[in-house]
Amino acid sequence: MCGIAATGNPYDKLLKDIEINGKTYKYYDLSALGSKYDRLPFCIRVLLESCVRNCDNFQVLEKDVNNVLDWETNQTAEGGVEIAFKPARVILQDLTGVPAVVDFAAMREAMKGLGGNPHKINPICPADLVIDHSVQVDFSRSPEALNKNQDLEFVRNKERFQFLKWGAQAFDNMLIVPPGSGIVHQVNLEYLARVVFTNDILHPDSVVGTDSHTTMINGLGVVGWGVGGEF
């Protein structure tokens, strides 16, 4: 792909202003795409909005937008139709989140070694990390069980927790739920949901998660997918 560069978004002509509580926001008016949009299920409209907002004819093509618009036809196409999709955020457990933070730390170290600014290395997609799969139950059936288990958890995972605490402070676009807050099911996926992102351009929340309960977020009208070894 040498010589190919991202271009401006060809759908910026769809940008409109909306005022909410005295503040003006921009959003992509998908209804301007015509009658095909009107027939799309709401979940497919979320995919369409992502393609329109991220279209640069490099990573996301106008063809991707048209493929989503033609959902009625393409859903029955033999072999399916692929589209480029960028979720609004991801949710991780420590099982997958710790290696991701390690990768970002290594990239920062490499950037520093090359004489660049390591603080430029951050997740592009907002990420929520819940410390989850390091939790073990050694004590039960007693009032002191919770505190005893948490004490052991901190002893066993001291270096991991110290590293994640550094990551929570060092990286932008990353939320790390501290240990002792419960596993991802107890932390509550709805609590972490944005529903609508209000930074720069208004856009609907969508999430890809590595927890088996991720799809429960659909109950809030947030489109979610679960991926990974649990499934």
N, C-alpha and C positions, 0 to 999 in steps of 0.2 A: 504494500500500500504506500510505497515511497512516492512522495510528491503530492499526496492527497491531504488536504487540510480541511478542517471544519469550517463551514460557512455560517452566515447568520441564519437565524430561524425564519424560514419562509412563511411561518404562520403568525409572525408578530403583528400582521395586519388584523388579526382577530382579537388583539389585546383591547380590553375596555376597562374603564374606571368604575368603581363602585364605592360609595361612601357608607361606612358603618360606624355609628357612634362618633361622628365628627372626624373620622380618619378615612383617608382615601386609599384604596387598594387597587391593584390591577389583577385581572384574571383573563383567561382565554375563553371567549364566547363560542363554545362549540356548536351552539345552535345555528351559527352562521354557515356551518358545513353542509347544510341542506337536509332533505327529507330522510336520508339514510340514518342520520344521527337520531332522529325522532323515534326510529324503530329499534334502537339498540337497548338491550337490558341495562340497568343502572351499573352493574358490575363491569360490563364491557365499556361503558362510558368512562369509567375510571382509567381503564387501560388506554383508551383513546386520548384522554386528557394528558396522560403521561407522555405518550408519543408526540402529541402536538407541542407540549411545553419543552420537551427535550430534543426536538427535531433540529439537527444541525447538518443533515445529509452526509454525516460521517459515521457516527455511532448509531444514530436513529435517522432513518431515511423517510422521505415522503411516501415511499412505497409501504413502509410500516404503517403509517397513518391510514393509507388507502386500504390496506389489508384489514385493519380493524373496522373501518367504515363498512367494508364488504363482509362483515361478520356473518350475515344471514347466508351468504353463498359459501364462504370459506369454511364454516363449521362442518359442512358435509364433504369438504374436499378430501379426496383420497390422500392419505399420508399427512394430512393437516397442513397448516400454514404457520410458519414461524414469524414472530414479530420481535422487535427489540423492546424491552420493557425495563424501566428503571423505577424500582419501588421508592416510595417516599422515605422509608426507613427500614432498618433491620433490627431484629431482636435476637440476642445471643445468650447462651448459657456459658459458664466458665469453661465447659468442655470444648467449645469452639471459640469463645471470645478471648481466652488467654493466648492461644497461638496467634490470633489476629493482632492483639496488642504487641506481642513479641515481634511480629513482622513489621509493624509500624515503627517500633523502637529500632529495629535493625535498619530500616530505610532512613530514619533520622540520623543514625550513626554514619551511614554511607554518605548521606547528603553533607554532613559536617566534614567528613574526610575529603570530599570533593571541593570544599571551600564554600558551599552554599549555605543557605539559611535552613537549619533543620526544623524550625517551627512552621515551615511551609508544608510539612508532611502531616496531614490530618485526614480522617475519613471524609470523603465527599458526601456520602450518604449518612445521615444521622443514624447512630447505633446505640441501642440500649443493651447493656450487658448485666445479666442477673447472675450472681454467684450461686450456683445451683448444685451441680453434680459432685461437689466436694463434701456435701452434707452426708454424715453418717449417723446412725443411731446406736450408741453404745449403752445408754441408760434409758430405761422405760419404767412405766408403772410407779412413778414416785413424783412428788411435787418438785423435787430438785432436778428432775431429768433434763429439762430444757437448758438450764444454766450449765449443768455438767457437760452436756453434749456440745454446747457452744464453746465452753472453755477448751475442750479437746479439739474442736474444729479450728480454733485460732492457733493452738500449738502445732497441729499437723500442717497447717497451711500458712504459716507465718510469712515465709518468703513470697509465696504466691499473692497473699493479701497486700503485702508491702508493695509489690510490683504493680498490682492493680490500683492501689491508692495513688501511686505515682502517675499511672496512666490517666486516672480520672482528672488529675490536676494538669497534666501535660497536654492533652489532646482536646481540640475543639470538636464539636459535633459528636461527642461521645458521653453518654450518661452511664455511670456504673453504680448500680444499686449495691450498697455496702453489705457485707456479711452480717448474718443475724437478722436480716429482714424477711427471711423466708424464701422458699424456692419460688420459681417463676409463677407457679399456679397460685401461690398464696399472695405474692406481691401484687398480682392482679393485672392481667394484660390490659384491661380497660383503663386502669389507672395510668398506664404508660402511653395510652393512645393519644394522638393529637386531634383526630377527627378531621380538622382542617388546619393546614399549615398557613401561617400568616406572614412569613418572612418573604420579602421581595414580591412574589406573585402568589395570590391565593391559590391553593391547590388541595385536592382531597388527600387524606392520609391513606396509605397502603403499606403493607408490611410483609416482609419475608422473614420467617423465624425458624429457628432450629429446635423449637419445642413442639411437642405433639398437640398442645392445646392452642397453638397459634390461631387456628381457623375459628376459634370461638369469638375472635374479634369481629367476625362478620355480623354478630348480633348488634353491634354499634353502627353498622353500615360502613365499616372499614373493610376493604377487601384484603384478605390475608391468605398467605400460603405457608404451609409447613414443609421444610426440606431437611434432609439429613438422615443419619443412620437410625433414628428412632422410628422411621415410618416404614 
